[in-house]
Amino acid sequence: MPEPAAVLLVTPSWTRDGGVGAHVQASATALAGAGLRVAVLAARADRSTVAGVSVLESPSLFDTTLPIERRLGDAEGFAVDAVHFHQVDEPLLVRGVRARAAALVSAHAYTGCTAGVHYFAPGQECDRGHGPGCWANLALRGCAHTRRPDRLPAAYRRAGAGLSALREADLAVSYSSVVDRHLAVNGVSARARVPLFATLPLGDSHRADDEEAGDTRPRVLFAGRVVAAKGLAVLIEAIRELDAELVVCGEGWRLPNARRLARRLGVERRVSFVGWLGPQELARQLAAAAVVAVPSLWPEPFGLVGIEALAAGRPVVASATGGIGDWLEHGINGLSVPPGDPRALARALGELLDDPARRERMGAAGRATIAERFTPAHHVAAMRDAYTAARSRWESRPD
C-alpha cells in the first residue's frame, strides 16, 4: 500500500503553550519538511506559520450541538489520507471523521485515568484499567489528588469518553512505554508507539562551565508546570542542601506555594522564578545550567524537557518513574532517584555539581542518545508507518 501523502492534524489550539502544543507544531513541521501535505485544524490558532503547513481555524470544532460538517469548517473540503487527533476525547467526532478517512488518536498522557496523574503516592503507579473499581481507589487510596472531589464524576466520564475515542480510531498513538502500557491495560488493541524529538534551538553547550569559572554558583534548571505532581517542592528542599542556584521556568497554580516554601527554607535568594519562556530563551537557560532536574512525583508520561536537556548536552537528574526510563540511562546520561525524596535528589545533584568532568561525559552521552533515538527523522519514519497502518485498517473495515 502506498504511504499516505496528505494528513490533517486536529487539535484544540495551534499554539506553543505547553508540551502538547509544542509537539503538534514540531510534528507538523517535521512531516511537512519530509514531503507530506499537512493541514492543521484548531479551535484556536495563533498567527505563527510553518512552511508547508496549512492552518485552519474553526471556533465551533468542539460544539457538540452542530453537525460534523459545520464543526470541521474549511477542513471539510481538504482531501486527506488520514486524520490525526491530538487532545480530543470525543468518540462522536472521531466516528464522524472516520466515515471519510482513516483516524488516529494520540494519547499524550493517561487518557483512561480519572485523576489524570495515574499514581497513588510517589513511586506507586496505578496498574489498573478505567472502570467502576476506580471509585474505591479514588476514595480510599488517595489517587484523586484533588481538593475538589465534586469534579470527579465529570472527570470519570471524560476518561471513559477518551478511551472510547481511542477505541473508535483505526490506530492509537502513544509516545512512551508507560502510556502504551496504560492503553494496553485499558483494552486499546490497535496501537503504535512513536518517538518524540528535541525541538529547542541548541545554545552554547560550554556556557555553564564558562560561568562557573567566575563567582556565580552552578545552576540547576527546572522547566515545566508548577503543579504538585511535578515535584518542584521536593527540588526546593534539595537545593537547601546544595551550594547552587535554582532557575524555575514555568507557571502554575502551585507557584505561590513554591515561593513561600523558598522563603521559609531561607533559599529565596538562590531560587529564580522566570515564568514561561519561549524556545529561544529556554534554550539559553538550558545552556546556562549545569544540571537539569525532573523531580516528578507522578509517573511522567515521557518528560519532554529531559530530551531537550540531553540535546543541549546537559545531564539530567530525574525521578525513577513513568516514561523517564525511556530516555534516562542511570550513570550514563544522568542519574535517577526515588521520587519524592529530597535527600536522595540533593545527593545526586551534588555528585554532578561537584564533578564538571563527569557532567561533560554525561552531556556527550546525552547528545548521543538523542542522535540515536530521538530525532525528527525517527519521528517522521514512525508516523509514516502509523499513517500507513491506520489507512490499511480503515480500508479493510466492514462496510
C-alpha positions in Angstrom: 0.0 0.0 0.0 1.4 3.5 -0.9 2.2 5.8 2.0 -0.3 8.5 2.9 0.5 11.8 1.1 -1.8 14.2 3.0 -2.8 14.3 6.6 -5.0 16.6 8.8 -4.0 17.2 12.4 -6.9 18.2 14.7 -6.1 19.9 18.0 -7.8 22.3 20.4 -5.2 25.0 19.8 -2.3 25.8 17.4 -0.1 27.5 20.0 3.1 26.6 21.8 1.5 26.9 25.2 2.5 23.6 26.7 4.1 20.2 25.9 1.3 19.0 23.6 1.1 22.4 21.7 4.8 22.4 21.2 4.7 18.7 20.0 1.9 19.4 17.5 3.7 22.3 15.9 7.0 20.4 15.8 5.4 17.3 14.4 3.6 19.2 11.7 6.8 21.0 10.7 8.7 17.7 10.5 6.0 16.0 8.5 5.8 18.9 6.0 9.6 19.0 5.8 9.6 15.3 4.8 7.2 16.0 1.9 3.7 15.3 3.3 0.9 17.7 2.6 -0.1 18.8 6.1 -3.1 20.8 7.3 -3.9 21.6 10.9 -7.5 22.2 12.2 -7.7 24.0 15.6 -10.5 25.7 17.6 -8.0 28.4 18.3 -4.9 29.4 16.3 -2.2 32.0 16.8 -0.5 33.7 13.8 2.5 31.5 13.6 3.1 30.0 10.2 5.1 26.9 9.2 6.3 26.3 5.6 4.2 23.6 4.0 1.5 23.6 6.8 -2.0 25.0 6.2 -3.5 26.2 9.5 -7.3 26.2 9.6 -9.4 27.6 12.4 -12.8 26.5 13.5 -14.1 28.0 16.8 -17.0 25.6 16.6 -14.8 22.5 16.5 -15.9 21.2 19.9 -19.5 22.4 19.7 -21.4 19.1 20.0 -24.7 20.7 19.1 -23.5 21.3 15.5 -23.2 18.8 12.6 -19.8 17.4 12.0 -19.5 19.3 8.7 -20.0 22.6 10.4 -17.5 21.8 13.1 -14.8 20.9 10.6 -15.2 24.2 8.8 -12.8 24.7 5.9 -11.2 21.3 6.6 -14.3 19.6 5.3 -13.0 20.1 1.7 -9.4 19.1 2.5 -8.8 15.7 0.9 -6.6 13.6 3.2 -5.5 10.1 3.7 -5.6 10.2 7.5 -6.9 12.5 10.2 -4.8 12.6 13.4 -6.4 13.8 16.6 -4.5 15.4 19.5 -6.1 16.0 22.9 -9.5 15.0 21.6 -11.7 12.8 23.8 -14.9 12.8 21.8 -15.8 9.5 20.2 -18.6 11.1 18.1 -16.1 13.4 16.3 -13.7 10.5 15.7 -16.5 8.4 14.4 -17.8 11.1 12.1 -14.4 11.8 10.6 -13.7 8.1 10.2 -16.6 7.9 7.8 -14.4 9.6 5.2 -10.7 9.0 6.2 -8.5 6.9 8.5 -8.5 8.2 12.0 -5.7 8.2 14.5 -5.9 9.5 18.1 -2.8 10.4 20.2 -2.7 9.6 23.9 -0.3 12.2 25.3 -0.9 11.2 28.9 -3.1 8.9 30.9 -6.4 9.2 29.0 -8.1 6.5 31.0 -7.3 7.9 34.4 -10.0 9.9 36.2 -7.4 11.9 38.2 -5.2 12.2 35.1 -2.0 11.5 37.1 -2.0 7.7 37.4 -0.4 7.2 40.8 -1.3 6.7 44.4 1.9 8.0 46.0 5.4 8.9 44.7 6.8 5.7 43.2 3.4 3.9 43.4 2.0 3.9 39.9 -1.5 2.7 39.1 -1.7 -0.5 37.1 -5.4 -1.0 36.7 -7.7 0.0 33.8 -10.5 2.5 33.9 -13.7 1.2 35.5 -16.0 1.2 38.5 -13.2 -0.1 40.7 -11.5 3.3 40.3 -14.0 4.8 42.8 -12.6 2.8 45.7 -9.1 3.9 44.8 -10.2 7.5 44.5 -11.9 7.4 47.8 -9.6 5.1 49.9 -6.1 5.1 48.3 -5.6 8.8 47.6 -5.2 8.7 43.9 -7.7 11.5 43.3 -5.0 14.2 44.1 -7.6 16.9 44.3 -9.3 19.2 46.8 -12.4 19.2 44.6 -13.9 15.7 44.8 -17.2 17.2 43.3 -15.3 17.3 40.0 -14.5 13.6 39.9 -17.8 12.3 38.4 -17.3 14.6 35.3 -13.6 13.6 35.1 -14.6 9.9 35.3 -17.0 10.4 32.3 -14.3 12.2 30.4 -11.8 9.3 30.9 -14.4 6.9 29.6 -15.1 9.1 26.6 -11.4 9.5 25.9 -10.9 5.7 25.9 -13.9 5.3 23.6 -12.3 7.8 21.2 -9.1 5.7 21.2 -11.0 2.5 20.6 -13.0 4.1 17.8 -9.8 5.1 16.0 -8.0 3.0 13.4 -4.9 3.5 15.5 -4.0 4.9 18.9 -0.6 6.6 19.1 1.5 7.0 22.2 4.9 8.4 22.8 6.3 6.3 25.7 6.4 2.7 27.0 4.3 3.7 30.1 1.5 5.3 28.1 1.5 2.4 25.7 1.1 0.0 28.7 -1.7 2.2 30.0 -3.5 1.8 26.7 -3.0 -1.9 26.6 -4.4 -2.3 30.2 -7.5 -0.4 29.0 -8.2 -2.7 26.1 -6.9 -0.4 23.3 -5.5 -3.1 20.9 -4.6 -1.1 17.7 -1.6 0.9 19.0 1.6 2.4 17.7 4.5 4.0 19.7 6.2 6.9 18.1 9.4 8.6 19.4 9.3 12.3 20.3 12.2 14.6 19.4 14.0 17.6 20.8 12.7 20.8 19.4 14.6 23.7 21.0 17.4 25.5 19.2 20.8 24.5 20.6 22.5 27.0 22.8 26.2 27.3 23.6 27.0 23.9 25.3 30.0 25.4 27.1 28.3 28.4 28.6 27.6 26.8 32.0 31.3 25.8 32.6 32.4 29.2 31.5 30.1 30.9 34.1 31.4 28.6 36.8 34.9 30.0 36.3 33.5 33.2 37.7 31.9 33.9 41.1 28.4 32.6 40.3 27.1 29.3 41.7 26.3 26.5 39.3 22.7 26.4 38.2 20.1 23.7 38.4 17.2 24.1 36.0 13.6 23.1 36.4 11.2 23.6 33.4 7.5 22.7 33.5 4.2 23.3 35.0 4.3 24.4 38.6 1.8 21.8 40.0 2.1 19.4 42.9 2.8 16.3 40.7 5.9 17.9 39.1 7.7 17.8 42.4 9.1 21.3 42.5 8.7 21.4 46.3 11.0 18.4 46.6 13.6 20.2 44.5 13.4 23.4 46.5 14.0 21.3 49.7 17.0 19.6 48.0 18.5 23.0 46.9 18.7 23.9 50.6 21.4 21.3 50.9 23.5 22.5 47.9 25.7 25.5 47.1 23.8 26.1 43.9 21.1 28.3 42.3 17.8 27.0 41.0 16.1 28.5 38.0 12.4 27.7 37.7 11.0 28.1 34.2 7.2 27.7 34.2 3.9 28.8 35.7 1.1 27.0 37.6 -1.3 27.1 40.4 1.3 26.0 42.9 3.7 28.9 42.2 2.7 30.9 45.3 3.3 27.8 47.4 6.7 27.4 45.8 7.7 31.0 46.6 6.6 30.6 50.2 8.5 27.4 50.6 11.7 29.0 49.3 11.3 31.9 51.8 10.5 29.5 54.7 13.6 27.4 53.9 15.8 30.5 53.5 16.8 29.9 49.9 14.7 32.6 48.2 17.8 34.5 47.1 19.0 31.3 45.3 15.7 30.5 43.6 14.7 32.5 40.5 11.2 32.1 39.1 11.4 33.3 35.5 7.9 32.1 34.2 7.1 30.6 30.9 9.8 31.1 28.3 9.8 31.0 24.5 12.0 28.4 22.7 15.0 30.8 22.3 15.1 31.9 25.9 14.5 28.4 27.3 17.4 27.2 25.1 19.6 29.9 26.7 18.6 28.9 30.2 19.5 25.3 29.3 22.9 26.4 28.1 23.5 28.3 31.3 22.5 25.3 33.5 24.9 22.8 34.9 22.2 20.1 35.5 18.6 19.8 34.7 16.2 18.3 37.3 13.0 16.4 36.6 11.8 15.7 40.2 8.3 14.4 39.3 6.1 12.7 41.8 3.7 11.3 39.2 4.8 8.9 36.5 5.8 11.3 33.8 4.2 10.1 30.5 7.5 11.0 28.9 9.2 14.1 30.2 10.0 16.2 27.1 12.3 18.6 28.9 14.6 15.6 29.6 15.4 15.1 25.9 15.7 18.8 25.4 18.3 18.8 28.1 20.2 15.9 26.6 20.2 17.5 23.2 21.8 20.6 24.8 24.5 18.4 26.3 23.2 18.7 29.9 22.9 15.7 32.3 19.6 15.1 33.9 18.7 14.1 37.5 15.2 12.7 37.4 12.7 10.6 39.3 12.8 6.9 38.5 9.1 6.8 37.5 6.9 6.7 34.4 8.4 7.2 30.9 11.5 8.8 32.1 13.3 5.5 31.8 12.7 5.6 28.0 15.5 8.2 27.7 17.4 8.4 31.0 20.2 5.9 31.4 21.4 6.0 35.0 25.1 6.7 35.3 25.4 7.3 31.5 23.5 10.5 30.6 22.2 11.3 34.1 21.1 10.0 37.4 17.8 8.6 38.6 16.5 9.0 42.1 13.4 7.8 44.1 10.5 10.2 43.5 9.6 12.4 46.5 13.0 12.0 48.3 14.7 15.4 48.7 17.8 14.0 50.3 18.4 11.5 47.5 17.8 14.3 45.0 20.2 16.5 46.8 22.9 13.8 46.8 22.5 13.1 43.1 22.6 16.8 42.2 25.6 17.3 44.5 27.5 14.5 42.8 27.2 16.2 39.4 27.6 19.7 40.6 30.9 18.8 42.2 32.3 16.9 39.2 32.4 19.1 35.9 34.3 16.3 34.1 31.6 13.8 34.8 28.9 16.3 33.7 30.8 16.7 30.4 30.9 13.0 29.8 27.2 12.6 30.6 26.4 15.6 28.4 28.2 13.9 25.5 26.3 10.7 26.2 23.1 12.6 26.2 23.7 14.1 22.8 24.5 10.5 21.5 21.2 9.3 23.0 19.3 12.0 21.1 21.1 11.3 17.8 20.4 7.6 18.0 16.8 7.6 19.1 15.0 11.0 19.3 15.4 12.9 16.0 12.8 14.4 13.6 13.8 11.6 11.1 12.9 8.9 13.7 9.6 10.6 14.4 8.6 11.0 10.8 9.5 7.4 9.9 7.4 6.1 12.7 4.5 8.5 11.9 4.6 7.4 8.2 4.3 3.8 9.4 1.5 4.7 11.7 -0.5 6.5 9.0 0.0 3.6 6.6 -1.2 1.1 9.2 -4.2 3.2 10.0 -5.1 3.6 6.4 -4.8 -0.1 5.8 -7.1 -0.9 8.8 -9.6 1.8 7.6 -9.7 0.3 4.1 -10.3 -3.2 5.4 -13.1 -2.1 7.8 -16.5 -3.8 7.4 -19.0 -1.8 5.2 
